[in-house]
């Protein structure tokens, strides 16, 4: 490394240390952290640090187990057939920590070692949270996999990540049974069902009951791996390790919000999604109780807020749309006065929808921008949404955003460019895909292909996507993957996938199909074909049959023309 580059690196490291110290001090006071810290918690944490020599995220739960042992830390909720909420299980912080340690010990006794990967294909259950932490306790990477995955999608994620164990929701056992013969590196003995028995696989409860001793000292740094589809049609595993700057970056975000110590967070987004993971993590940093709602239903959501006096929640705009559709009379039947912040992201929120939420719930809507790879980098507070409708806000402290034009020049105010971001939450890279990581990096900043502009006040606005990614209900959908599946249909000669605006989902998937000469196929047939091979959000909602696809002289499909046709 050249001496100038080394000097610049040392300077940035020093600046990060100063920023981290200032952030911790400022946010600790703002969130009333000192009044919640007890000597018993500090003493137990110090002893654990001496034992493990590792200051990893699971240490937080060791602290909470001794600092607030009897405080409820995690609650699982589901809806009865009549729609009323039922509490499935509640864990105190002490119970959480004990269960985390037993899971980690049980896995170690079955041959899982630090540095291995553990795949999680579970619905919104509290066990998902416990398993993610237990993986970190063992020094393993927790690999999040959608519970909507098909057998082939599960096989790819488990094999590509090198997972050595799998925990799956009992409701998706048939998917696991079909994929299991191809998961030789895992084997039946390390496929654990969650939420009930699913022969021939062992259960999570059996694993916990069989644990004989404490978990071993962690080895490698723990990580989470979240798979998100790539433009080539194959999912990419975004690896997030817990670098020293991650905690200060999370605290910097908290410092821009009304979050305080000892509150209640309602998790309703799928737990395998980066939004749910990020906000649960930040909630635990301030000692909150986390409520996990199994299935999102608008009235169940409101009932949970009223019953548990929820203070924060994180949703995608599709969920907000469904809540607003209930109507003001229904919404007003529930007491939501405890809410301090409704965080939304994952897809663009329309200005009318944002205004409806502000009208119905008050100035509690916070619109953020981020990605699995970058973490949260901008935030629009309620006052920002009123002052600059449609904005994704300004950069949060410690985060940096650059907009580059096609020539690689940094854009000025009002100019549209590709959004690149850098923060303490920046991911480590794509698993087993160095080329994919390099291709998305520029000067230490990362891009997921979004286009944006910045006004003179520093507000950012999204202007579309450079790549062809579609975001439907907060879920990333990449056309190449859907096209690859539909090309396998015997009647299909060509297919192109685009996203079209949708008030409820943000975008919906539309397929333009060219049939082979003499072949016949109907929309319902193609939809069923796709649904058998793709998880829900990726399945096209509409099929448009065309005689040919518009192409440029080099043969590339002109999707901009298809989008114009879609409008």
HELIX and SHEET records of a PDB file:
HELIX    1   1 UNK A    3  UNK A   30  1                                  28    
HELIX    2   2 UNK A   34  UNK A   36  5                                   3    
HELIX    3   3 UNK A   39  UNK A   52  1                                  14    
HELIX    4   4 UNK A   58  UNK A   67  1                                  10    
HELIX    5   5 UNK A   93  UNK A  109  1                                  17    
HELIX    6   6 UNK A  126  UNK A  137  1                                  12    
HELIX    7   7 UNK A  151  UNK A  161  1                                  11    
HELIX    8   8 UNK A  170  UNK A  172  5                                   3    
HELIX    9   9 UNK A  173  UNK A  180  1                                   8    
HELIX   10  10 UNK A  188  UNK A  190  5                                   3    
HELIX   11  11 UNK A  204  UNK A  210  1                                   7    
HELIX   12  12 UNK A  244  UNK A  254  1                                  11    
HELIX   13  13 UNK A  274  UNK A  285  1                                  12    
HELIX   14  14 UNK A  298  UNK A  308  1                                  11    
HELIX   15  15 UNK A  317  UNK A  325  1                                   9    
HELIX   16  16 UNK A  328  UNK A  332  1                                   5    
HELIX   17  17 UNK A  351  UNK A  361  1                                  11    
HELIX   18  18 UNK A  382  UNK A  387  1                                   6    
HELIX   19  19 UNK A  434  UNK A  439  1                                   6    
HELIX   20  20 UNK A  479  UNK A  487  1                                   9    
HELIX   21  21 UNK A  523  UNK A  531  1                                   9    
HELIX   22  22 UNK A  536  UNK A  538  5                                   3    
HELIX   23  23 UNK A  559  UNK A  566  1                                   8    
SHEET    1   A 9 UNK A  85  UNK A  92  0                                        
SHEET    2   A 9 UNK A  72  UNK A  79 -1                                        
SHEET    3   A 9 UNK A 289  UNK A 293  1                                        
SHEET    4   A 9 UNK A 264  UNK A 267  1                                        
SHEET    5   A 9 UNK A 312  UNK A 315  1                                        
SHEET    6   A 9 UNK A 341  UNK A 344  1                                        
SHEET    7   A 9 UNK A 365  UNK A 371  1                                        
SHEET    8   A 9 UNK A 375  UNK A 380 -1                                        
SHEET    9   A 9 UNK A 394  UNK A 395 -1                                        
SHEET    1   B 8 UNK A 202  UNK A 203  0                                        
SHEET    2   B 8 UNK A 191  UNK A 194  1                                        
SHEET    3   B 8 UNK A 163  UNK A 169  1                                        
SHEET    4   B 8 UNK A 117  UNK A 121  1                                        
SHEET    5   B 8 UNK A 141  UNK A 144  1                                        
SHEET    6   B 8 UNK A 223  UNK A 229  1                                        
SHEET    7   B 8 UNK A 235  UNK A 241 -1                                        
SHEET    8   B 8 UNK A 429  UNK A 430 -1                                        
SHEET    1   C 4 UNK A 400  UNK A 404  0                                        
SHEET    2   C 4 UNK A 417  UNK A 422 -1                                        
SHEET    3   C 4 UNK A 450  UNK A 454 -1                                        
SHEET    4   C 4 UNK A 460  UNK A 465 -1                                        
SHEET    1   D 2 UNK A 441  UNK A 442  0                                        
SHEET    2   D 2 UNK A 445  UNK A 446 -1                                        
SHEET    1   E 2 UNK A 470  UNK A 472  0                                        
SHEET    2   E 2 UNK A 475  UNK A 477 -1                                        
SHEET    1   F 3 UNK A 492  UNK A 502  0                                        
SHEET    2   F 3 UNK A 506  UNK A 515 -1                                        
SHEET    3   F 3 UNK A 542  UNK A 545  1                                        
END                                                                             
